[in-house]
């Protein structure tokens, strides 16, 4: 999936767009880690496990 997204970005916007959207995807990954870290801290203090946002 990542290579398809990269290919699409390169075809539509070229190397300039590819360089400019890089930080966005890095921030998505860091945001996921921060979210998981927050739930880990909540689990430690409350003694519960398996916290998630469910539908």
C-alpha positions as CSV (number, residue, x, y, z in Angstrom):
1,X,0.0,0.0,0.0
2,X,2.9,2.4,0.8
3,X,4.5,1.9,-2.5
4,X,1.3,2.6,-4.3
5,X,0.8,5.8,-2.4
6,X,4.4,6.8,-3.1
7,X,4.0,6.1,-6.8
8,X,0.8,8.1,-6.9
9,X,2.4,11.1,-5.1
10,X,5.4,11.0,-7.4
11,X,3.3,10.8,-10.6
12,X,0.9,13.5,-9.6
13,X,3.3,16.0,-7.9
14,X,6.8,14.9,-8.6
15,X,9.8,14.9,-6.2
16,X,8.8,18.3,-4.8
17,X,5.5,17.1,-3.5
18,X,7.1,13.8,-2.3
19,X,9.5,15.8,-0.2
20,X,6.8,18.1,1.2
21,X,4.4,15.3,2.3
22,X,7.1,13.3,4.0
23,X,6.8,15.1,7.4
24,X,3.0,14.5,7.3
25,X,3.4,10.8,7.2
26,X,6.2,10.8,9.8
27,X,3.8,12.8,12.1
28,X,1.1,10.2,11.5
29,X,3.5,7.4,12.8
30,X,4.6,9.5,15.8
31,X,1.0,10.3,16.6
32,X,0.2,6.6,16.7
33,X,3.1,5.9,19.1
34,X,2.0,8.8,21.3
35,X,-1.6,7.4,21.4
36,X,-0.4,3.9,22.3
37,X,1.9,5.4,25.0
38,X,-0.9,7.3,26.5
39,X,-3.1,4.2,26.8
40,X,-0.1,2.3,28.3
41,X,0.1,5.0,31.0
42,X,-3.6,4.8,31.6
43,X,-3.4,1.0,31.9
44,X,-0.5,1.3,34.4
45,X,-2.4,3.7,36.7
46,X,-5.8,2.1,36.5
47,X,-4.8,-1.6,36.4
48,X,-6.9,-2.3,33.3
49,X,-5.8,-3.7,30.0
50,X,-7.0,-3.6,26.4
51,X,-8.1,0.0,26.2
52,X,-9.2,1.0,22.7
53,X,-11.7,3.1,21.0
54,X,-14.3,0.7,19.7
55,X,-17.4,1.1,17.6
